[in-house]
Amino acid sequence: MTIETSGFHRVGARFLPHVFGALLLVFGASGAHARDLYRWVQFVPGGIEARAVTDAPACPPAMIDGAAATMIERSAPGENYPVRACALAIPKGATLVTIDRKPMPLPKARPDRILLIGDTGCRLKGDQVQDCNDIGQWPFRTGADISAELKPDLVLHVGDMHYRESDCPAERLGCAGTPFGDRWDVWKEDFFKPGETLLAAAPWIMDRGNHEECERGGKGWARALDPYPFDASAGASGCLGPAKPYTVDIGGVTIVVMDVSTAAEKVSEKQVAWFKPQFEMAAKIEGPVWLTFHRPIWALDSQKKGEPAGDNRTLAAAARNSLPSNVQALISGHHHTFELMTYVEDLPLQIVSGHGGDDLSISAPTIVKGLEINGVTVKDGLGRPGIFGFSMLERVPGDDTGLNWVLTGYDIHGKSIARCEIKGRDAACL
């Protein structure tokens, strides 16, 4: 058989790269799969870890201070999770850590700029529907990108990353095609993909929200974000109930991270007995303490018939007479608004920064002074309902006590909406 090759020889080698390039474009656009790889650093009990989620056949390569390091497979691919989560313990004093050749943000001994963000997922539950495809209606990516530009030293997510629990209604174009349920593609769309820039900006502390309970988004939480080790054979496919608290030293202040994801709104005596010693343990810590957990105490997200609503009675019962004097602040989300409250009673101030993306609590109060919430009276503070955003705690320059901070509330585009000067358990807001 004779094959006609004269046409090829006429154009010669000059033609070959263009043919192969065209083929790569065609087949690359239609058949190639772009690998998922998300990387971040988070605090865990006793230290810090670099984490990664990948759909590659193995964990990505890592290096610590120029030496090769091995990421440990934290969770293998499983039902609805065709990805593996990986972890690498970072030794104290490490100066350069890379994951797949990308430098990771390492913690400062004394972080001075602490970003607070929470309740960031897109709401899909029954008739509660957000337009997840419209960045104006669900602006978490905007907030994540803008807040990363502010160069925080530490990011504290106060919980509720996963919100897409049910299918988008057929007639609702604003969320058409979005996935739902406790599965990787939901976690990817709700948190990892829109938050990618902020994940790379600074180390994180992760609070567990009620949307990360085991019957909601808990499997994804357990696989990727839970600060404790993952065991696929334990609990509900590796998802366990509330975890014990752990501490993070930020230089002059100790943050106690608590898991109150399942705390009942009405008083549960069994849960009160669980949480009470967790509040009391702060007395054993030297110096100022902040407690961070998802559900706030003595705060509110609405006023039904003129009465405050939204405070957590179980946590209030556990905390009452159990909060040592060194606890200066409670930092939470859950209410989809920005609030700061100080109290007539000798209690820590409460910061709520839950306005990161989910449907806003538009009926939350603006004026909080004088409100009585479950037997506690608000002395001062403010609320900024109906505004998507985040907030930043900044250490007052030259302060070595850990008591003096400035809290700035921002809208989703980085414009200041409030400023409060914090001194211990007191604050003055503008």
C-alpha positions as a Python dict, from the first residue, in 0.01 Angstrom:
ca = {
    (1, 'M'): (0, 0, 0),
    (2, 'T'): (124, 345, -86),
    (3, 'I'): (36, 635, 135),
    (4, 'E'): (34, 982, -17),
    (5, 'T'): (268, 1199, 189),
    (6, 'S'): (351, 1475, -52),
    (7, 'G'): (129, 1728, 126),
    (8, 'F'): (305, 1664, 456),
    (9, 'H'): (648, 1698, 302),
    (10, 'R'): (554, 2026, 134),
    (11, 'V'): (473, 2196, 465),
    (12, 'G'): (743, 2009, 652),
    (13, 'A'): (812, 2030, 1026),
    (14, 'R'): (672, 2384, 1037),
    (15, 'F'): (318, 2241, 1018),
    (16, 'L'): (351, 1974, 1289),
    (17, 'P'): (340, 2195, 1603),
    (18, 'H'): (25, 2366, 1479),
    (19, 'V'): (-149, 2032, 1422),
    (20, 'F'): (-56, 1902, 1766),
    (21, 'G'): (-143, 2236, 1925),
    (22, 'A'): (-488, 2233, 1767),
    (23, 'L'): (-544, 1876, 1879),
    (24, 'L'): (-442, 1961, 2234),
    (25, 'L'): (-680, 2254, 2240),
    (26, 'V'): (-968, 2044, 2111),
    (27, 'F'): (-911, 1741, 2329),
    (28, 'G'): (-791, 1942, 2625),
    (29, 'A'): (-1102, 2155, 2627),
    (30, 'S'): (-1336, 1862, 2590),
    (31, 'G'): (-1172, 1574, 2773),
    (32, 'A'): (-907, 1686, 3021),
    (33, 'H'): (-993, 1695, 3390),
    (34, 'A'): (-856, 1983, 3593),
    (35, 'R'): (-741, 1839, 3924),
    (36, 'D'): (-891, 1968, 4247),
    (37, 'L'): (-627, 2076, 4497),
    (38, 'Y'): (-706, 2301, 4791),
    (39, 'R'): (-440, 2382, 5052),
    (40, 'W'): (-444, 2562, 5386),
    (41, 'V'): (-292, 2573, 5736),
    (42, 'Q'): (-503, 2530, 6048),
    (43, 'F'): (-456, 2509, 6422),
    (44, 'V'): (-518, 2171, 6585),
    (45, 'P'): (-486, 2053, 6945),
    (46, 'G'): (-123, 2092, 7039),
    (47, 'G'): (2, 2254, 6718),
    (48, 'I'): (-61, 2332, 6353),
    (49, 'E'): (-111, 2129, 6038),
    (50, 'A'): (-95, 2192, 5668),
    (51, 'R'): (-401, 2033, 5508),
    (52, 'A'): (-492, 1954, 5150),
    (53, 'V'): (-788, 1807, 4964),
    (54, 'T'): (-714, 1650, 4627),
    (55, 'D'): (-870, 1420, 4371),
    (56, 'A'): (-524, 1306, 4261),
    (57, 'P'): (-421, 943, 4324),
    (58, 'A'): (-195, 1047, 4614),
    (59, 'C'): (-133, 1331, 4856),
    (60, 'P'): (65, 1621, 4709),
    (61, 'P'): (441, 1651, 4771),
    (62, 'A'): (553, 1867, 5061),
    (63, 'M'): (871, 2025, 5195),
    (64, 'I'): (964, 2170, 5533),
    (65, 'D'): (1263, 2408, 5537),
    (66, 'G'): (1404, 2257, 5219),
    (67, 'A'): (1366, 1892, 5323),
    (68, 'A'): (1111, 1658, 5168),
    (69, 'A'): (815, 1581, 5392),
    (70, 'T'): (527, 1337, 5354),
    (71, 'M'): (166, 1437, 5389),
    (72, 'I'): (-35, 1167, 5568),
    (73, 'E'): (-363, 1058, 5413),
    (74, 'R'): (-620, 1185, 5660),
    (75, 'S'): (-925, 1043, 5481),
    (76, 'A'): (-943, 822, 5172),
    (77, 'P'): (-1201, 865, 4895),
    (78, 'G'): (-1543, 734, 4995),
    (79, 'E'): (-1913, 759, 4921),
    (80, 'N'): (-1993, 1105, 4776),
    (81, 'Y'): (-1632, 1205, 4847),
    (82, 'P'): (-1410, 1114, 4548),
    (83, 'V'): (-1122, 1306, 4710),
    (84, 'R'): (-862, 1239, 4973),
    (85, 'A'): (-778, 1478, 5256),
    (86, 'C'): (-415, 1501, 5362),
    (87, 'A'): (-238, 1643, 5666),
    (88, 'L'): (116, 1742, 5757),
    (89, 'A'): (219, 1833, 6111),
    (90, 'I'): (429, 2149, 6104),
    (91, 'P'): (704, 2160, 6369),
    (92, 'K'): (740, 2469, 6581),
    (93, 'G'): (1005, 2698, 6437),
    (94, 'A'): (957, 2594, 6074),
    (95, 'T'): (1016, 2889, 5843),
    (96, 'L'): (915, 2754, 5501),
    (97, 'V'): (653, 2490, 5425),
    (98, 'T'): (543, 2412, 5071),
    (99, 'I'): (261, 2192, 4943),
    (100, 'D'): (298, 2101, 4576),
    (101, 'R'): (569, 2374, 4556),
    (102, 'K'): (336, 2644, 4688),
    (103, 'P'): (450, 2823, 5010),
    (104, 'M'): (199, 2796, 5292),
    (105, 'P'): (117, 3075, 5540),
    (106, 'L'): (275, 3006, 5878),
    (107, 'P'): (149, 3140, 6211),
    (108, 'K'): (301, 3440, 6384),
    (109, 'A'): (384, 3409, 6752),
    (110, 'R'): (188, 3729, 6808),
    (111, 'P'): (-78, 3782, 6541),
    (112, 'D'): (-196, 4141, 6549),
    (113, 'R'): (-468, 4126, 6282),
    (114, 'I'): (-734, 3858, 6333),
    (115, 'L'): (-1005, 3823, 6071),
    (116, 'L'): (-1348, 3704, 6189),
    (117, 'I'): (-1580, 3554, 5929),
    (118, 'G'): (-1868, 3312, 5953),
    (119, 'D'): (-2191, 3166, 5819),
    (120, 'T'): (-2050, 3177, 5470),
    (121, 'G'): (-2238, 2904, 5280),
    (122, 'C'): (-2530, 2949, 5040),
    (123, 'R'): (-2873, 2868, 5186),
    (124, 'L'): (-3072, 2594, 5017),
    (125, 'K'): (-3320, 2430, 5251),
    (126, 'G'): (-3682, 2380, 5154),
    (127, 'D'): (-3838, 2717, 5083),
    (128, 'Q'): (-3531, 2901, 5217),
    (129, 'V'): (-3345, 2961, 4894),
    (130, 'Q'): (-3056, 3187, 4796),
    (131, 'D'): (-2939, 3256, 4443),
    (132, 'C'): (-2607, 3075, 4475),
    (133, 'N'): (-2514, 3158, 4116),
    (134, 'D'): (-2545, 3533, 4177),
    (135, 'I'): (-2243, 3680, 4356),
    (136, 'G'): (-2454, 3979, 4460),
    (137, 'Q'): (-2699, 3753, 4643),
    (138, 'W'): (-2436, 3513, 4780),
    (139, 'P'): (-2113, 3717, 4803),
    (140, 'F'): (-1882, 3492, 5007),
    (141, 'R'): (-1620, 3486, 4731),
    (142, 'T'): (-1615, 3867, 4724),
    (143, 'G'): (-1569, 3882, 5101),
    (144, 'A'): (-1301, 3614, 5097),
    (145, 'D'): (-1104, 3791, 4825),
    (146, 'I'): (-1137, 4137, 4979),
    (147, 'S'): (-1053, 4023, 5331),
    (148, 'A'): (-745, 3841, 5201),
    (149, 'E'): (-626, 4174, 5060),
    (150, 'L'): (-637, 4315, 5415),
    (151, 'K'): (-354, 4072, 5500),
    (152, 'P'): (-476, 3916, 5825),
    (153, 'D'): (-227, 3729, 6044),
    (154, 'L'): (-495, 3476, 6143),
    (155, 'V'): (-840, 3382, 6016),
    (156, 'L'): (-1106, 3267, 6263),
    (157, 'H'): (-1407, 3112, 6092),
    (158, 'V'): (-1688, 3102, 6347),
    (159, 'G'): (-1870, 2815, 6178),
    (160, 'D'): (-2136, 2720, 5923),
    (161, 'M'): (-1955, 2664, 5597),
    (162, 'H'): (-2203, 2412, 5450),
    (163, 'Y'): (-2558, 2527, 5370),
    (164, 'R'): (-2681, 2355, 5052),
    (165, 'E'): (-2906, 2093, 5207),
    (166, 'S'): (-3185, 2051, 4950),
    (167, 'D'): (-3234, 2081, 4575),
    (168, 'C'): (-3281, 2417, 4407),
    (169, 'P'): (-3649, 2461, 4309),
    (170, 'A'): (-3703, 2395, 3939),
    (171, 'E'): (-3836, 2744, 3874),
    (172, 'R'): (-3546, 2921, 4055),
    (173, 'L'): (-3285, 3010, 3794),
    (174, 'G'): (-3057, 3181, 4046),
    (175, 'C'): (-2947, 2850, 4195),
    (176, 'A'): (-3005, 2623, 3896),
    (177, 'G'): (-2761, 2335, 3869),
    (178, 'T'): (-2618, 2368, 4219),
    (179, 'P'): (-2542, 2045, 4409),
    (180, 'F'): (-2682, 1973, 4754),
    (181, 'G'): (-2628, 1739, 5048),
    (182, 'D'): (-2327, 1620, 5245),
    (183, 'R'): (-2093, 1555, 4953),
    (184, 'W'): (-1768, 1688, 4812),
    (185, 'D'): (-1912, 1893, 4528),
    (186, 'V'): (-2121, 2087, 4781),
    (187, 'W'): (-1827, 2151, 5012),
    (188, 'K'): (-1624, 2257, 4711),
    (189, 'E'): (-1887, 2506, 4588),
    (190, 'D'): (-1991, 2632, 4933),
    (191, 'F'): (-1648, 2676, 5090),
    (192, 'F'): (-1326, 2562, 4926),
    (193, 'K'): (-1363, 2713, 4579),
    (194, 'P'): (-1495, 3060, 4678),
    (195, 'G'): (-1266, 3072, 4983),
    (196, 'E'): (-948, 2965, 4804),
    (197, 'T'): (-776, 3306, 4816),
    (198, 'L'): (-845, 3351, 5187),
    (199, 'L'): (-737, 2994, 5263),
    (200, 'A'): (-396, 3085, 5121),
    (201, 'A'): (-370, 3418, 5306),
    (202, 'A'): (-316, 3312, 5668),
    (203, 'P'): (-346, 3021, 5912),
    (204, 'W'): (-701, 2936, 6023),
    (205, 'I'): (-893, 2844, 6336),
    (206, 'M'): (-1206, 2649, 6244),
    (207, 'D'): (-1517, 2662, 6463),
    (208, 'R'): (-1774, 2391, 6404),
    (209, 'G'): (-2122, 2526, 6336),
    (210, 'N'): (-2460, 2360, 6365),
    (211, 'H'): (-2452, 2308, 5986),
    (212, 'E'): (-2152, 2084, 6044),
    (213, 'E'): (-2351, 1851, 6270),
    (214, 'C'): (-2329, 1488, 6160),
    (215, 'E'): (-2677, 1479, 6009),
    (216, 'R'): (-2609, 1790, 5800),
    (217, 'G'): (-2261, 1866, 5661),
    (218, 'G'): (-2070, 1669, 5922),
    (219, 'K'): (-1906, 1411, 5698),
    (220, 'G'): (-1725, 1678, 5500),
    (221, 'W'): (-1628, 1855, 5822),
    (222, 'A'): (-1488, 1532, 5968),
    (223, 'R'): (-1293, 1443, 5656),
    (224, 'A'): (-1129, 1778, 5589),
    (225, 'L'): (-1162, 2039, 5864),
    (226, 'D'): (-1211, 1872, 6203),
    (227, 'P'): (-904, 1960, 6412),
    (228, 'Y'): (-902, 1609, 6556),
    (229, 'P'): (-789, 1294, 6366),
    (230, 'F'): (-1036, 1125, 6131),
    (231, 'D'): (-1146, 764, 6181),
    (232, 'A'): (-1375, 635, 5906),
    (233, 'S'): (-1498, 352, 6129),
    (234, 'A'): (-1612, 582, 6410),
    (235, 'G'): (-1943, 763, 6449),
    (236, 'A'): (-2141, 836, 6132),
    (237, 'S'): (-1886, 758, 5860),
    (238, 'G'): (-1618, 925, 6068),
    (239, 'C'): (-1832, 1213, 6195),
    (240, 'L'): (-1845, 1234, 6572),
    (241, 'G'): (-2045, 1437, 6820),
    (242, 'P'): (-1915, 1750, 6993),
    (243, 'A'): (-1540, 1753, 7048),
    (244, 'K'): (-1347, 1864, 7353),
    (245, 'P'): (-1205, 2217, 7350),
    (246, 'Y'): (-846, 2300, 7263),
    (247, 'T'): (-634, 2614, 7301),
    (248, 'V'): (-441, 2844, 7069),
    (249, 'D'): (-180, 3084, 7209),
    (250, 'I'): (-176, 3411, 7012),
    (251, 'G'): (77, 3594, 7226),
    (252, 'G'): (-71, 3749, 7539),
    (253, 'V'): (-414, 3594, 7476),
    (254, 'T'): (-524, 3231, 7476),
    (255, 'I'): (-811, 3136, 7247),
    (256, 'V'): (-1018, 2840, 7366),
    (257, 'V'): (-1193, 2673, 7072),
    (258, 'M'): (-1517, 2502, 7176),
    (259, 'D'): (-1754, 2279, 6980),
    (260, 'V'): (-2112, 2387, 7060),
    (261, 'S'): (-2255, 2271, 6728),
    (262, 'T'): (-2532, 2066, 6891),
    (263, 'A'): (-2609, 2295, 7188),
    (264, 'A'): (-2987, 2305, 7232),
    (265, 'E'): (-3158, 2644, 7216),
    (266, 'K'): (-3378, 2543, 7510),
    (267, 'V'): (-3211, 2424, 7828),
    (268, 'S'): (-3078, 2069, 7816),
    (269, 'E'): (-2953, 1969, 8160),
    (270, 'K'): (-2741, 1692, 8009),
    (271, 'Q'): (-2568, 1940, 7780),
    (272, 'V'): (-2531, 2194, 8062),
    (273, 'A'): (-2334, 1929, 8252),
    (274, 'W'): (-2113, 1878, 7944),
    (275, 'F'): (-2039, 2244, 7876),
    (276, 'K'): (-2010, 2382, 8231),
    (277, 'P'): (-1663, 2234, 8306),
    (278, 'Q'): (-1544, 2354, 7964),
    (279, 'F'): (-1623, 2711, 8064),
    (280, 'E'): (-1466, 2660, 8407),
    (281, 'M'): (-1139, 2525, 8262),
    (282, 'A'): (-1041, 2877, 8152),
    (283, 'A'): (-953, 2951, 8516),
    (284, 'K'): (-649, 2723, 8476),
    (285, 'I'): (-512, 2938, 8193),
    (286, 'E'): (-278, 3222, 8279),
    (287, 'G'): (-364, 3560, 8128),
    (288, 'P'): (-656, 3685, 7915),
    (289, 'V'): (-876, 3425, 7744),
    (290, 'W'): (-1115, 3445, 7450),
    (291, 'L'): (-1371, 3171, 7402),
    (292, 'T'): (-1475, 3105, 7044),
    (293, 'F'): (-1770, 2888, 6949),
    (294, 'H'): (-2046, 2904, 6692),
    (295, 'R'): (-2366, 2974, 6888),
    (296, 'P'): (-2353, 3302, 7084),
    (297, 'I'): (-2469, 3360, 7440),
    (298, 'W'): (-2670, 3667, 7545),
    (299, 'A'): (-2703, 3791, 7188),
    (300, 'L'): (-2998, 3795, 6951),
    (301, 'D'): (-3083, 3778, 6584),
    (302, 'S'): (-3437, 3915, 6601),
    (303, 'Q'): (-3703, 4067, 6822),
    (304, 'K'): (-4029, 3876, 6796),
    (305, 'K'): (-4322, 4083, 6919),
    (306, 'G'): (-4071, 4314, 7083),
    (307, 'E'): (-3900, 4036, 7275),
    (308, 'P'): (-3537, 3934, 7212),
    (309, 'A'): (-3498, 3600, 7035),
    (310, 'G'): (-3207, 3381, 6934),
    (311, 'D'): (-3009, 3346, 7257),
    (312, 'N'): (-2892, 2996, 7354),
    (313, 'R'): (-3044, 2893, 7687),
    (314, 'T'): (-2830, 2579, 7728),
    (315, 'L'): (-2501, 2766, 7692),
    (316, 'A'): (-2625, 3049, 7912),
    (317, 'A'): (-2713, 2802, 8190),
    (318, 'A'): (-2372, 2635, 8158),
    (319, 'A'): (-2181, 2965, 8148),
    (320, 'R'): (-2368, 3143, 8425),
    (321, 'N'): (-2142, 3151, 8734),
    (322, 'S'): (-1886, 2943, 8539),
    (323, 'L'): (-1697, 3208, 8342),
    (324, 'P'): (-1370, 3297, 8518),
    (325, 'S'): (-1270, 3663, 8540),
    (326, 'N'): (-986, 3617, 8290),
    (327, 'V'): (-1232, 3539, 8008),
    (328, 'Q'): (-1253, 3870, 7825),
    (329, 'A'): (-1453, 3789, 7511),
    (330, 'L'): (-1691, 3542, 7349),
    (331, 'I'): (-1655, 3524, 6968),
    (332, 'S'): (-1933, 3361, 6768),
    (333, 'G'): (-2147, 3355, 6456),
    (334, 'H'): (-2481, 3176, 6400),
    (335, 'H'): (-2673, 3504, 6392),
    (336, 'H'): (-2634, 3640, 6041),
    (337, 'T'): (-2538, 3989, 6146),
    (338, 'F'): (-2253, 4188, 6300),
    (339, 'E'): (-2290, 4266, 6671),
    (340, 'L'): (-2086, 4364, 6973),
    (341, 'M'): (-2241, 4364, 7320),
    (342, 'T'): (-2109, 4445, 7665),
    (343, 'Y'): (-2312, 4381, 7978),
    (344, 'V'): (-2415, 4547, 8303),
    (345, 'E'): (-2328, 4220, 8472),
    (346, 'D'): (-1959, 4129, 8502),
    (347, 'L'): (-1947, 3914, 8189),
    (348, 'P'): (-1719, 3887, 7886),
    (349, 'L'): (-1821, 4096, 7588),
    (350, 'Q'): (-1983, 3913, 7296),
    (351, 'I'): (-1876, 3954, 6932),
    (352, 'V'): (-2098, 3811, 6658),
    (353, 'S'): (-1957, 3804, 6303),
    (354, 'G'): (-2198, 3578, 6115),
    (355, 'H'): (-2267, 3793, 5810),
    (356, 'G'): (-2028, 3625, 5567),
    (357, 'G'): (-2268, 3505, 5298),
    (358, 'D'): (-2580, 3323, 5413),
    (359, 'D'): (-2923, 3489, 5426),
    (360, 'L'): (-2896, 3787, 5660),
    (361, 'S'): (-3082, 3839, 5989),
    (362, 'I'): (-3244, 4159, 5871),
    (363, 'S'): (-3459, 4193, 6184),
    (364, 'A'): (-3164, 4186, 6423),
    (365, 'P'): (-3139, 4508, 6627),
    (366, 'T'): (-2923, 4808, 6548),
    (367, 'I'): (-2954, 4959, 6896),
    (368, 'V'): (-2871, 4704, 7164),
    (369, 'K'): (-2812, 4920, 7473),
    (370, 'G'): (-3064, 4836, 7745),
    (371, 'L'): (-3186, 4510, 7593),
    (372, 'E'): (-3249, 4233, 7844),
    (373, 'I'): (-3152, 3891, 7712),
    (374, 'N'): (-3228, 3591, 7931),
    (375, 'G'): (-3181, 3786, 8253),
    (376, 'V'): (-2872, 3975, 8134),
    (377, 'T'): (-2876, 4346, 8046),
    (378, 'V'): (-2677, 4490, 7757),
    (379, 'K'): (-2471, 4787, 7875),
    (380, 'D'): (-2342, 4904, 7539),
    (381, 'G'): (-2258, 4796, 7187),
    (382, 'L'): (-2420, 4798, 6845),
    (383, 'G'): (-2562, 4589, 6564),
    (384, 'R'): (-2537, 4621, 6189),
    (385, 'P'): (-2811, 4401, 6042),
    (386, 'G'): (-2875, 4350, 5671),
    (387, 'I'): (-2510, 4391, 5561),
    (388, 'F'): (-2290, 4112, 5427),
    (389, 'G'): (-1932, 4129, 5549),
    (390, 'F'): (-1663, 4028, 5797),
    (391, 'S'): (-1472, 4192, 6083),
    (392, 'M'): (-1116, 4241, 6204),
    (393, 'L'): (-966, 4246, 6553),
    (394, 'E'): (-646, 4452, 6566),
    (395, 'R'): (-414, 4465, 6863),
    (396, 'V'): (-348, 4816, 6991),
    (397, 'P'): (19, 4893, 6908),
    (398, 'G'): (248, 4870, 7208),
    (399, 'D'): (-6, 4684, 7423),
    (400, 'D'): (144, 4388, 7609),
    (401, 'T'): (-157, 4308, 7826),
    (402, 'G'): (-370, 4141, 7557),
    (403, 'L'): (-665, 4349, 7679),
    (404, 'N'): (-669, 4635, 7427),
    (405, 'W'): (-799, 4578, 7074),
    (406, 'V'): (-987, 4758, 6800),
    (407, 'L'): (-1274, 4574, 6633),
    (408, 'T'): (-1375, 4697, 6288),
    (409, 'G'): (-1681, 4569, 6110),
    (410, 'Y'): (-1664, 4570, 5729),
    (411, 'D'): (-1915, 4527, 5455),
    (412, 'I'): (-1847, 4265, 5190),
    (413, 'H'): (-1647, 4515, 4981),
    (414, 'G'): (-1418, 4617, 5266),
    (415, 'K'): (-1588, 4941, 5368),
    (416, 'S'): (-1599, 5006, 5743),
    (417, 'I'): (-1948, 4983, 5896),
    (418, 'A'): (-1850, 5005, 6265),
    (419, 'R'): (-1550, 5057, 6491),
    (420, 'C'): (-1522, 4956, 6857),
    (421, 'E'): (-1236, 5014, 7099),
    (422, 'I'): (-1210, 4717, 7333),
    (423, 'K'): (-1058, 4735, 7681),
    (424, 'G'): (-1094, 4405, 7860),
    (425, 'R'): (-1467, 4334, 7900),
    (426, 'D'): (-1567, 4684, 7799),
    (427, 'A'): (-1597, 4851, 7459),
    (428, 'A'): (-1684, 5189, 7314),
    (429, 'C'): (-1832, 5178, 6966),
    (430, 'L'): (-1879, 5430, 6687),
}
